[in-house]
């Protein structure tokens, strides 16, 4: 699957963000996440992604958030490695601010 994906990770789920159900979005999303290759799943686990999913589900916001992400094209053909690096750095900055960590932690 790694060779077929021609990327360092893959997802074997028949689902996509755009095809998740509006009635069981949380279950579908977690099934989708569990279908990623091990290295990608490790990132979701480290970020405690399931907790965020549960919180958004409890506030009836998960489907709306998923649909907004589904509308963004983050494919390698659309977003360069440099651009994805900028996105990654911005996410790290946001998480560091929210956890009150100092630079370098």
Phi and psi restraints in degrees (range 20) as a CNS / XPLOR table:
assign (resid 1 and name C) (resid 2 and name N)
       (resid 2 and name CA) (resid 2 and name C) 1.0 -61.8 20.0 2
assign (resid 2 and name N) (resid 2 and name CA)
       (resid 2 and name C) (resid 3 and name N) 1.0 -41.6 20.0 2
assign (resid 2 and name C) (resid 3 and name N)
       (resid 3 and name CA) (resid 3 and name C) 1.0 -66.3 20.0 2
assign (resid 3 and name N) (resid 3 and name CA)
       (resid 3 and name C) (resid 4 and name N) 1.0 -41.2 20.0 2
assign (resid 3 and name C) (resid 4 and name N)
       (resid 4 and name CA) (resid 4 and name C) 1.0 -66.3 20.0 2
assign (resid 4 and name N) (resid 4 and name CA)
       (resid 4 and name C) (resid 5 and name N) 1.0 -37.0 20.0 2
assign (resid 4 and name C) (resid 5 and name N)
       (resid 5 and name CA) (resid 5 and name C) 1.0 -73.3 20.0 2
assign (resid 5 and name N) (resid 5 and name CA)
       (resid 5 and name C) (resid 6 and name N) 1.0 -23.7 20.0 2
assign (resid 5 and name C) (resid 6 and name N)
       (resid 6 and name CA) (resid 6 and name C) 1.0 54.5 20.0 2
assign (resid 6 and name N) (resid 6 and name CA)
       (resid 6 and name C) (resid 7 and name N) 1.0 31.1 20.0 2
assign (resid 6 and name C) (resid 7 and name N)
       (resid 7 and name CA) (resid 7 and name C) 1.0 -139.8 20.0 2
assign (resid 7 and name N) (resid 7 and name CA)
       (resid 7 and name C) (resid 8 and name N) 1.0 163.6 20.0 2
assign (resid 7 and name C) (resid 8 and name N)
       (resid 8 and name CA) (resid 8 and name C) 1.0 -75.5 20.0 2
assign (resid 8 and name N) (resid 8 and name CA)
       (resid 8 and name C) (resid 9 and name N) 1.0 3.1 20.0 2
assign (resid 8 and name C) (resid 9 and name N)
       (resid 9 and name CA) (resid 9 and name C) 1.0 -149.1 20.0 2
assign (resid 9 and name N) (resid 9 and name CA)
       (resid 9 and name C) (resid 10 and name N) 1.0 168.7 20.0 2
assign (resid 9 and name C) (resid 10 and name N)
       (resid 10 and name CA) (resid 10 and name C) 1.0 -151.9 20.0 2
assign (resid 10 and name N) (resid 10 and name CA)
       (resid 10 and name C) (resid 11 and name N) 1.0 167.1 20.0 2
assign (resid 10 and name C) (resid 11 and name N)
       (resid 11 and name CA) (resid 11 and name C) 1.0 -134.4 20.0 2
assign (resid 11 and name N) (resid 11 and name CA)
       (resid 11 and name C) (resid 12 and name N) 1.0 123.6 20.0 2
assign (resid 11 and name C) (resid 12 and name N)
       (resid 12 and name CA) (resid 12 and name C) 1.0 -96.9 20.0 2
assign (resid 12 and name N) (resid 12 and name CA)
       (resid 12 and name C) (resid 13 and name N) 1.0 9.5 20.0 2
assign (resid 12 and name C) (resid 13 and name N)
       (resid 13 and name CA) (resid 13 and name C) 1.0 -76.2 20.0 2
assign (resid 13 and name N) (resid 13 and name CA)
       (resid 13 and name C) (resid 14 and name N) 1.0 144.1 20.0 2
assign (resid 13 and name C) (resid 14 and name N)
       (resid 14 and name CA) (resid 14 and name C) 1.0 -75.6 20.0 2
assign (resid 14 and name N) (resid 14 and name CA)
       (resid 14 and name C) (resid 15 and name N) 1.0 -10.3 20.0 2
assign (resid 14 and name C) (resid 15 and name N)
       (resid 15 and name CA) (resid 15 and name C) 1.0 -85.2 20.0 2
assign (resid 15 and name N) (resid 15 and name CA)
       (resid 15 and name C) (resid 16 and name N) 1.0 161.1 20.0 2
assign (resid 15 and name C) (resid 16 and name N)
       (resid 16 and name CA) (resid 16 and name C) 1.0 -137.0 20.0 2
assign (resid 16 and name N) (resid 16 and name CA)
       (resid 16 and name C) (resid 17 and name N) 1.0 167.8 20.0 2
assign (resid 16 and name C) (resid 17 and name N)
       (resid 17 and name CA) (resid 17 and name C) 1.0 -58.7 20.0 2
assign (resid 17 and name N) (resid 17 and name CA)
       (resid 17 and name C) (resid 18 and name N) 1.0 -35.4 20.0 2
assign (resid 17 and name C) (resid 18 and name N)
       (resid 18 and name CA) (resid 18 and name C) 1.0 -73.9 20.0 2
assign (resid 18 and name N) (resid 18 and name CA)
       (resid 18 and name C) (resid 19 and name N) 1.0 -16.0 20.0 2
assign (resid 18 and name C) (resid 19 and name N)
       (resid 19 and name CA) (resid 19 and name C) 1.0 -107.1 20.0 2
assign (resid 19 and name N) (resid 19 and name CA)
       (resid 19 and name C) (resid 20 and name N) 1.0 7.5 20.0 2
assign (resid 19 and name C) (resid 20 and name N)
       (resid 20 and name CA) (resid 20 and name C) 1.0 -68.4 20.0 2
assign (resid 20 and name N) (resid 20 and name CA)
       (resid 20 and name C) (resid 21 and name N) 1.0 142.9 20.0 2
assign (resid 20 and name C) (resid 21 and name N)
       (resid 21 and name CA) (resid 21 and name C) 1.0 -68.2 20.0 2
assign (resid 21 and name N) (resid 21 and name CA)
       (resid 21 and name C) (resid 22 and name N) 1.0 144.8 20.0 2
assign (resid 21 and name C) (resid 22 and name N)
       (resid 22 and name CA) (resid 22 and name C) 1.0 -82.4 20.0 2
assign (resid 22 and name N) (resid 22 and name CA)
       (resid 22 and name C) (resid 23 and name N) 1.0 -7.9 20.0 2
assign (resid 22 and name C) (resid 23 and name N)
       (resid 23 and name CA) (resid 23 and name C) 1.0 -102.5 20.0 2
assign (resid 23 and name N) (resid 23 and name CA)
       (resid 23 and name C) (resid 24 and name N) 1.0 -23.1 20.0 2
assign (resid 23 and name C) (resid 24 and name N)
       (resid 24 and name CA) (resid 24 and name C) 1.0 -135.6 20.0 2
assign (resid 24 and name N) (resid 24 and name CA)
       (resid 24 and name C) (resid 25 and name N) 1.0 47.6 20.0 2
assign (resid 24 and name C) (resid 25 and name N)
       (resid 25 and name CA) (resid 25 and name C) 1.0 -58.5 20.0 2
assign (resid 25 and name N) (resid 25 and name CA)
       (resid 25 and name C) (resid 26 and name N) 1.0 -44.4 20.0 2
assign (resid 25 and name C) (resid 26 and name N)
       (resid 26 and name CA) (resid 26 and name C) 1.0 -59.8 20.0 2
assign (resid 26 and name N) (resid 26 and name CA)
       (resid 26 and name C) (resid 27 and name N) 1.0 -48.3 20.0 2
assign (resid 26 and name C) (resid 27 and name N)
       (resid 27 and name CA) (resid 27 and name C) 1.0 -63.2 20.0 2
assign (resid 27 and name N) (resid 27 and name CA)
       (resid 27 and name C) (resid 28 and name N) 1.0 -44.4 20.0 2
assign (resid 27 and name C) (resid 28 and name N)
       (resid 28 and name CA) (resid 28 and name C) 1.0 -62.9 20.0 2
assign (resid 28 and name N) (resid 28 and name CA)
       (resid 28 and name C) (resid 29 and name N) 1.0 -42.9 20.0 2
assign (resid 28 and name C) (resid 29 and name N)
       (resid 29 and name CA) (resid 29 and name C) 1.0 -64.8 20.0 2
assign (resid 29 and name N) (resid 29 and name CA)
       (resid 29 and name C) (resid 30 and name N) 1.0 -42.3 20.0 2
assign (resid 29 and name C) (resid 30 and name N)
       (resid 30 and name CA) (resid 30 and name C) 1.0 -67.5 20.0 2
assign (resid 30 and name N) (resid 30 and name CA)
       (resid 30 and name C) (resid 31 and name N) 1.0 -35.1 20.0 2
assign (resid 30 and name C) (resid 31 and name N)
       (resid 31 and name CA) (resid 31 and name C) 1.0 -63.7 20.0 2
assign (resid 31 and name N) (resid 31 and name CA)
       (resid 31 and name C) (resid 32 and name N) 1.0 -42.8 20.0 2
assign (resid 31 and name C) (resid 32 and name N)
       (resid 32 and name CA) (resid 32 and name C) 1.0 -60.6 20.0 2
assign (resid 32 and name N) (resid 32 and name CA)
       (resid 32 and name C) (resid 33 and name N) 1.0 -46.8 20.0 2
assign (resid 32 and name C) (resid 33 and name N)
       (resid 33 and name CA) (resid 33 and name C) 1.0 -63.3 20.0 2
assign (resid 33 and name N) (resid 33 and name CA)
       (resid 33 and name C) (resid 34 and name N) 1.0 -40.3 20.0 2
assign (resid 33 and name C) (resid 34 and name N)
       (resid 34 and name CA) (resid 34 and name C) 1.0 -67.7 20.0 2
assign (resid 34 and name N) (resid 34 and name CA)
       (resid 34 and name C) (resid 35 and name N) 1.0 -14.2 20.0 2
assign (resid 34 and name C) (resid 35 and name N)
       (resid 35 and name CA) (resid 35 and name C) 1.0 -89.2 20.0 2
assign (resid 35 and name N) (resid 35 and name CA)
       (resid 35 and name C) (resid 36 and name N) 1.0 -0.1 20.0 2
assign (resid 35 and name C) (resid 36 and name N)
       (resid 36 and name CA) (resid 36 and name C) 1.0 -75.4 20.0 2
assign (resid 36 and name N) (resid 36 and name CA)
       (resid 36 and name C) (resid 37 and name N) 1.0 161.1 20.0 2
assign (resid 36 and name C) (resid 37 and name N)
       (resid 37 and name CA) (resid 37 and name C) 1.0 -64.7 20.0 2
assign (resid 37 and name N) (resid 37 and name CA)
       (resid 37 and name C) (resid 38 and name N) 1.0 161.9 20.0 2
assign (resid 37 and name C) (resid 38 and name N)
       (resid 38 and name CA) (resid 38 and name C) 1.0 -54.7 20.0 2
assign (resid 38 and name N) (resid 38 and name CA)
       (resid 38 and name C) (resid 39 and name N) 1.0 -43.3 20.0 2
assign (resid 38 and name C) (resid 39 and name N)
       (resid 39 and name CA) (resid 39 and name C) 1.0 -62.7 20.0 2
assign (resid 39 and name N) (resid 39 and name CA)
       (resid 39 and name C) (resid 40 and name N) 1.0 -40.5 20.0 2
assign (resid 39 and name C) (resid 40 and name N)
       (resid 40 and name CA) (resid 40 and name C) 1.0 -69.5 20.0 2
assign (resid 40 and name N) (resid 40 and name CA)
       (resid 40 and name C) (resid 41 and name N) 1.0 -41.6 20.0 2
assign (resid 40 and name C) (resid 41 and name N)
       (resid 41 and name CA) (resid 41 and name C) 1.0 -60.5 20.0 2
assign (resid 41 and name N) (resid 41 and name CA)
       (resid 41 and name C) (resid 42 and name N) 1.0 -36.5 20.0 2
assign (resid 41 and name C) (resid 42 and name N)
       (resid 42 and name CA) (resid 42 and name C) 1.0 -58.9 20.0 2
assign (resid 42 and name N) (resid 42 and name CA)
       (resid 42 and name C) (resid 43 and name N) 1.0 -37.5 20.0 2
assign (resid 42 and name C) (resid 43 and name N)
       (resid 43 and name CA) (resid 43 and name C) 1.0 -65.3 20.0 2
assign (resid 43 and name N) (resid 43 and name CA)
       (resid 43 and name C) (resid 44 and name N) 1.0 -45.9 20.0 2
assign (resid 43 and name C) (resid 44 and name N)
       (resid 44 and name CA) (resid 44 and name C) 1.0 -59.8 20.0 2
assign (resid 44 and name N) (resid 44 and name CA)
       (resid 44 and name C) (resid 45 and name N) 1.0 -40.7 20.0 2
assign (resid 44 and name C) (resid 45 and name N)
       (resid 45 and name CA) (resid 45 and name C) 1.0 -66.8 20.0 2
assign (resid 45 and name N) (resid 45 and name CA)
       (resid 45 and name C) (resid 46 and name N) 1.0 -42.1 20.0 2
assign (resid 45 and name C) (resid 46 and name N)
       (resid 46 and name CA) (resid 46 and name C) 1.0 -62.0 20.0 2
assign (resid 46 and name N) (resid 46 and name CA)
       (resid 46 and name C) (resid 47 and name N) 1.0 -37.4 20.0 2
assign (resid 46 and name C) (resid 47 and name N)
       (resid 47 and name CA) (resid 47 and name C) 1.0 -82.4 20.0 2
assign (resid 47 and name N) (resid 47 and name CA)
       (resid 47 and name C) (resid 48 and name N) 1.0 1.3 20.0 2
assign (resid 47 and name C) (resid 48 and name N)
       (resid 48 and name CA) (resid 48 and name C) 1.0 52.3 20.0 2
assign (resid 48 and name N) (resid 48 and name CA)
       (resid 48 and name C) (resid 49 and name N) 1.0 48.2 20.0 2
assign (resid 48 and name C) (resid 49 and name N)
       (resid 49 and name CA) (resid 49 and name C) 1.0 -58.2 20.0 2
assign (resid 49 and name N) (resid 49 and name CA)
       (resid 49 and name C) (resid 50 and name N) 1.0 -39.1 20.0 2
assign (resid 49 and name C) (resid 50 and name N)
       (resid 50 and name CA) (resid 50 and name C) 1.0 -60.2 20.0 2
assign (resid 50 and name N) (resid 50 and name CA)
       (resid 50 and name C) (resid 51 and name N) 1.0 -35.0 20.0 2
assign (resid 50 and name C) (resid 51 and name N)
       (resid 51 and name CA) (resid 51 and name C) 1.0 -63.1 20.0 2
assign (resid 51 and name N) (resid 51 and name CA)
       (resid 51 and name C) (resid 52 and name N) 1.0 -40.6 20.0 2
assign (resid 51 and name C) (resid 52 and name N)
       (resid 52 and name CA) (resid 52 and name C) 1.0 -65.2 20.0 2
assign (resid 52 and name N) (resid 52 and name CA)
       (resid 52 and name C) (resid 53 and name N) 1.0 -40.1 20.0 2
assign (resid 52 and name C) (resid 53 and name N)
       (resid 53 and name CA) (resid 53 and name C) 1.0 -61.3 20.0 2
assign (resid 53 and name N) (resid 53 and name CA)
       (resid 53 and name C) (resid 54 and name N) 1.0 -45.4 20.0 2
assign (resid 53 and name C) (resid 54 and name N)
       (resid 54 and name CA) (resid 54 and name C) 1.0 -63.7 20.0 2
assign (resid 54 and name N) (resid 54 and name CA)
       (resid 54 and name C) (resid 55 and name N) 1.0 -40.7 20.0 2
assign (resid 54 and name C) (resid 55 and name N)
       (resid 55 and name CA) (resid 55 and name C) 1.0 -64.7 20.0 2
assign (resid 55 and name N) (resid 55 and name CA)
       (resid 55 and name C) (resid 56 and name N) 1.0 -44.8 20.0 2
assign (resid 55 and name C) (resid 56 and name N)
       (resid 56 and name CA) (resid 56 and name C) 1.0 -66.5 20.0 2
assign (resid 56 and name N) (resid 56 and name CA)
       (resid 56 and name C) (resid 57 and name N) 1.0 -36.6 20.0 2
assign (resid 56 and name C) (resid 57 and name N)
       (resid 57 and name CA) (resid 57 and name C) 1.0 -64.0 20.0 2
assign (resid 57 and name N) (resid 57 and name CA)
       (resid 57 and name C) (resid 58 and name N) 1.0 -44.3 20.0 2
assign (resid 57 and name C) (resid 58 and name N)
       (resid 58 and name CA) (resid 58 and name C) 1.0 -61.7 20.0 2
assign (resid 58 and name N) (resid 58 and name CA)
       (resid 58 and name C) (resid 59 and name N) 1.0 -28.0 20.0 2
assign (resid 58 and name C) (resid 59 and name N)
       (resid 59 and name CA) (resid 59 and name C) 1.0 -99.9 20.0 2
assign (resid 59 and name N) (resid 59 and name CA)
       (resid 59 and name C) (resid 60 and name N) 1.0 12.1 20.0 2
assign (resid 59 and name C) (resid 60 and name N)
       (resid 60 and name CA) (resid 60 and name C) 1.0 54.4 20.0 2
assign (resid 60 and name N) (resid 60 and name CA)
       (resid 60 and name C) (resid 61 and name N) 1.0 39.8 20.0 2
assign (resid 60 and name C) (resid 61 and name N)
       (resid 61 and name CA) (resid 61 and name C) 1.0 -117.3 20.0 2
assign (resid 61 and name N) (resid 61 and name CA)
       (resid 61 and name C) (resid 62 and name N) 1.0 -12.5 20.0 2
assign (resid 61 and name C) (resid 62 and name N)
       (resid 62 and name CA) (resid 62 and name C) 1.0 -59.3 20.0 2
assign (resid 62 and name N) (resid 62 and name CA)
       (resid 62 and name C) (resid 63 and name N) 1.0 -48.1 20.0 2
assign (resid 62 and name C) (resid 63 and name N)
       (resid 63 and name CA) (resid 63 and name C) 1.0 -60.8 20.0 2
assign (resid 63 and name N) (resid 63 and name CA)
       (resid 63 and name C) (resid 64 and name N) 1.0 -40.5 20.0 2
assign (resid 63 and name C) (resid 64 and name N)
       (resid 64 and name CA) (resid 64 and name C) 1.0 -64.3 20.0 2
assign (resid 64 and name N) (resid 64 and name CA)
       (resid 64 and name C) (resid 65 and name N) 1.0 -43.2 20.0 2
assign (resid 64 and name C) (resid 65 and name N)
       (resid 65 and name CA) (resid 65 and name C) 1.0 -64.9 20.0 2
assign (resid 65 and name N) (resid 65 and name CA)
       (resid 65 and name C) (resid 66 and name N) 1.0 -44.6 20.0 2
assign (resid 65 and name C) (resid 66 and name N)
       (resid 66 and name CA) (resid 66 and name C) 1.0 -60.9 20.0 2
assign (resid 66 and name N) (resid 66 and name CA)
       (resid 66 and name C) (resid 67 and name N) 1.0 -42.6 20.0 2
assign (resid 66 and name C) (resid 67 and name N)
       (resid 67 and name CA) (resid 67 and name C) 1.0 -64.6 20.0 2
assign (resid 67 and name N) (resid 67 and name CA)
       (resid 67 and name C) (resid 68 and name N) 1.0 -35.0 20.0 2
assign (resid 67 and name C) (resid 68 and name N)
       (resid 68 and name CA) (resid 68 and name C) 1.0 -67.6 20.0 2
assign (resid 68 and name N) (resid 68 and name CA)
       (resid 68 and name C) (resid 69 and name N) 1.0 -41.5 20.0 2
assign (resid 68 and name C) (resid 69 and name N)
       (resid 69 and name CA) (resid 69 and name C) 1.0 -66.0 20.0 2
assign (resid 69 and name N) (resid 69 and name CA)
       (resid 69 and name C) (resid 70 and name N) 1.0 -36.7 20.0 2
assign (resid 69 and name C) (resid 70 and name N)
       (resid 70 and name CA) (resid 70 and name C) 1.0 -63.5 20.0 2
assign (resid 70 and name N) (resid 70 and name CA)
       (resid 70 and name C) (resid 71 and name N) 1.0 -26.9 20.0 2
assign (resid 70 and name C) (resid 71 and name N)
       (resid 71 and name CA) (resid 71 and name C) 1.0 -80.4 20.0 2
assign (resid 71 and name N) (resid 71 and name CA)
       (resid 71 and name C) (resid 72 and name N) 1.0 -9.6 20.0 2
assign (resid 71 and name C) (resid 72 and name N)
       (resid 72 and name CA) (resid 72 and name C) 1.0 -97.3 20.0 2
assign (resid 72 and name N) (resid 72 and name CA)
       (resid 72 and name C) (resid 73 and name N) 1.0 127.6 20.0 2
assign (resid 72 and name C) (resid 73 and name N)
       (resid 73 and name CA) (resid 73 and name C) 1.0 -90.4 20.0 2
assign (resid 73 and name N) (resid 73 and name CA)
       (resid 73 and name C) (resid 74 and name N) 1.0 104.7 20.0 2
assign (resid 73 and name C) (resid 74 and name N)
       (resid 74 and name CA) (resid 74 and name C) 1.0 -107.3 20.0 2
assign (resid 74 and name N) (resid 74 and name CA)
       (resid 74 and name C) (resid 75 and name N) 1.0 22.2 20.0 2
assign (resid 74 and name C) (resid 75 and name N)
       (resid 75 and name CA) (resid 75 and name C) 1.0 -67.9 20.0 2
assign (resid 75 and name N) (resid 75 and name CA)
       (resid 75 and name C) (resid 76 and name N) 1.0 155.0 20.0 2
assign (resid 75 and name C) (resid 76 and name N)
       (resid 76 and name CA) (resid 76 and name C) 1.0 -59.0 20.0 2
assign (resid 76 and name N) (resid 76 and name CA)
       (resid 76 and name C) (resid 77 and name N) 1.0 -25.8 20.0 2
assign (resid 76 and name C) (resid 77 and name N)
       (resid 77 and name CA) (resid 77 and name C) 1.0 -72.0 20.0 2
assign (resid 77 and name N) (resid 77 and name CA)
       (resid 77 and name C) (resid 78 and name N) 1.0 -26.7 20.0 2
assign (resid 77 and name C) (resid 78 and name N)
       (resid 78 and name CA) (resid 78 and name C) 1.0 -97.1 20.0 2
assign (resid 78 and name N) (resid 78 and name CA)
       (resid 78 and name C) (resid 79 and name N) 1.0 -37.7 20.0 2
assign (resid 78 and name C) (resid 79 and name N)
       (resid 79 and name CA) (resid 79 and name C) 1.0 -121.9 20.0 2
assign (resid 79 and name N) (resid 79 and name CA)
       (resid 79 and name C) (resid 80 and name N) 1.0 120.4 20.0 2
assign (resid 79 and name C) (resid 80 and name N)
       (resid 80 and name CA) (resid 80 and name C) 1.0 -68.9 20.0 2
assign (resid 80 and name N) (resid 80 and name CA)
       (resid 80 and name C) (resid 81 and name N) 1.0 167.5 20.0 2
assign (resid 80 and name C) (resid 81 and name N)
       (resid 81 and name CA) (resid 81 and name C) 1.0 -58.9 20.0 2
assign (resid 81 and name N) (resid 81 and name CA)
       (resid 81 and name C) (resid 82 and name N) 1.0 -38.4 20.0 2
assign (resid 81 and name C) (resid 82 and name N)
       (resid 82 and name CA) (resid 82 and name C) 1.0 -62.8 20.0 2
assign (resid 82 and name N) (resid 82 and name CA)
       (resid 82 and name C) (resid 83 and name N) 1.0 -46.1 20.0 2
assign (resid 82 and name C) (resid 83 and name N)
       (resid 83 and name CA) (resid 83 and name C) 1.0 -62.5 20.0 2
assign (resid 83 and name N) (resid 83 and name CA)
       (resid 83 and name C) (resid 84 and name N) 1.0 -42.1 20.0 2
assign (resid 83 and name C) (resid 84 and name N)
       (resid 84 and name CA) (resid 84 and name C) 1.0 -65.5 20.0 2
assign (resid 84 and name N) (resid 84 and name CA)
       (resid 84 and name C) (resid 85 and name N) 1.0 -34.8 20.0 2
assign (resid 84 and name C) (resid 85 and name N)
       (resid 85 and name CA) (resid 85 and name C) 1.0 -62.0 20.0 2
assign (resid 85 and name N) (resid 85 and name CA)
       (resid 85 and name C) (resid 86 and name N) 1.0 -39.9 20.0 2
assign (resid 85 and name C) (resid 86 and name N)
       (resid 86 and name CA) (resid 86 and name C) 1.0 -64.6 20.0 2
assign (resid 86 and name N) (resid 86 and name CA)
       (resid 86 and name C) (resid 87 and name N) 1.0 -41.0 20.0 2
assign (resid 86 and name C) (resid 87 and name N)
       (resid 87 and name CA) (resid 87 and name C) 1.0 -61.3 20.0 2
assign (resid 87 and name N) (resid 87 and name CA)
       (resid 87 and name C) (resid 88 and name N) 1.0 -45.6 20.0 2
assign (resid 87 and name C) (resid 88 and name N)
       (resid 88 and name CA) (resid 88 and name C) 1.0 -59.6 20.0 2
assign (resid 88 and name N) (resid 88 and name CA)
       (resid 88 and name C) (resid 89 and name N) 1.0 -47.4 20.0 2
assign (resid 88 and name C) (resid 89 and name N)
       (resid 89 and name CA) (resid 89 and name C) 1.0 -62.3 20.0 2
assign (resid 89 and name N) (resid 89 and name CA)
       (resid 89 and name C) (resid 90 and name N) 1.0 -38.4 20.0 2
assign (resid 89 and name C) (resid 90 and name N)
       (resid 90 and name CA) (resid 90 and name C) 1.0 -65.1 20.0 2
assign (resid 90 and name N) (resid 90 and name CA)
       (resid 90 and name C) (resid 91 and name N) 1.0 -40.9 20.0 2
assign (resid 90 and name C) (resid 91 and name N)
       (resid 91 and name CA) (resid 91 and name C) 1.0 -63.9 20.0 2
assign (resid 91 and name N) (resid 91 and name CA)
       (resid 91 and name C) (resid 92 and name N) 1.0 -42.4 20.0 2
assign (resid 91 and name C) (resid 92 and name N)
       (resid 92 and name CA) (resid 92 and name C) 1.0 -61.3 20.0 2
assign (resid 92 and name N) (resid 92 and name CA)
       (resid 92 and name C) (resid 93 and name N) 1.0 -43.2 20.0 2
assign (resid 92 and name C) (resid 93 and name N)
       (resid 93 and name CA) (resid 93 and name C) 1.0 -60.9 20.0 2
assign (resid 93 and name N) (resid 93 and name CA)
       (resid 93 and name C) (resid 94 and name N) 1.0 -45.6 20.0 2
assign (resid 93 and name C) (resid 94 and name N)
       (resid 94 and name CA) (resid 94 and name C) 1.0 -62.1 20.0 2
assign (resid 94 and name N) (resid 94 and name CA)
       (resid 94 and name C) (resid 95 and name N) 1.0 -45.1 20.0 2
assign (resid 94 and name C) (resid 95 and name N)
       (resid 95 and name CA) (resid 95 and name C) 1.0 -65.1 20.0 2
assign (resid 95 and name N) (resid 95 and name CA)
       (resid 95 and name C) (resid 96 and name N) 1.0 -39.1 20.0 2
assign (resid 95 and name C) (resid 96 and name N)
       (resid 96 and name CA) (resid 96 and name C) 1.0 -64.3 20.0 2
assign (resid 96 and name N) (resid 96 and name CA)
       (resid 96 and name C) (resid 97 and name N) 1.0 -41.1 20.0 2
assign (resid 96 and name C) (resid 97 and name N)
       (resid 97 and name CA) (resid 97 and name C) 1.0 -62.7 20.0 2
assign (resid 97 and name N) (resid 97 and name CA)
       (resid 97 and name C) (resid 98 and name N) 1.0 -42.0 20.0 2
assign (resid 97 and name C) (resid 98 and name N)
       (resid 98 and name CA) (resid 98 and name C) 1.0 -71.7 20.0 2
assign (resid 98 and name N) (resid 98 and name CA)
       (resid 98 and name C) (resid 99 and name N) 1.0 -21.9 20.0 2
assign (resid 98 and name C) (resid 99 and name N)
       (resid 99 and name CA) (resid 99 and name C) 1.0 -103.6 20.0 2
assign (resid 99 and name N) (resid 99 and name CA)
       (resid 99 and name C) (resid 100 and name N) 1.0 6.1 20.0 2
assign (resid 99 and name C) (resid 100 and name N)
       (resid 100 and name CA) (resid 100 and name C) 1.0 60.1 20.0 2
assign (resid 100 and name N) (resid 100 and name CA)
       (resid 100 and name C) (resid 101 and name N) 1.0 31.7 20.0 2
assign (resid 100 and name C) (resid 101 and name N)
       (resid 101 and name CA) (resid 101 and name C) 1.0 -82.4 20.0 2
assign (resid 101 and name N) (resid 101 and name CA)
       (resid 101 and name C) (resid 102 and name N) 1.0 151.7 20.0 2
assign (resid 101 and name C) (resid 102 and name N)
       (resid 102 and name CA) (resid 102 and name C) 1.0 -88.6 20.0 2
assign (resid 102 and name N) (resid 102 and name CA)
       (resid 102 and name C) (resid 103 and name N) 1.0 167.5 20.0 2
assign (resid 102 and name C) (resid 103 and name N)
       (resid 103 and name CA) (resid 103 and name C) 1.0 -56.5 20.0 2
assign (resid 103 and name N) (resid 103 and name CA)
       (resid 103 and name C) (resid 104 and name N) 1.0 136.1 20.0 2
assign (resid 103 and name C) (resid 104 and name N)
       (resid 104 and name CA) (resid 104 and name C) 1.0 91.0 20.0 2
assign (resid 104 and name N) (resid 104 and name CA)
       (resid 104 and name C) (resid 105 and name N) 1.0 -15.0 20.0 2
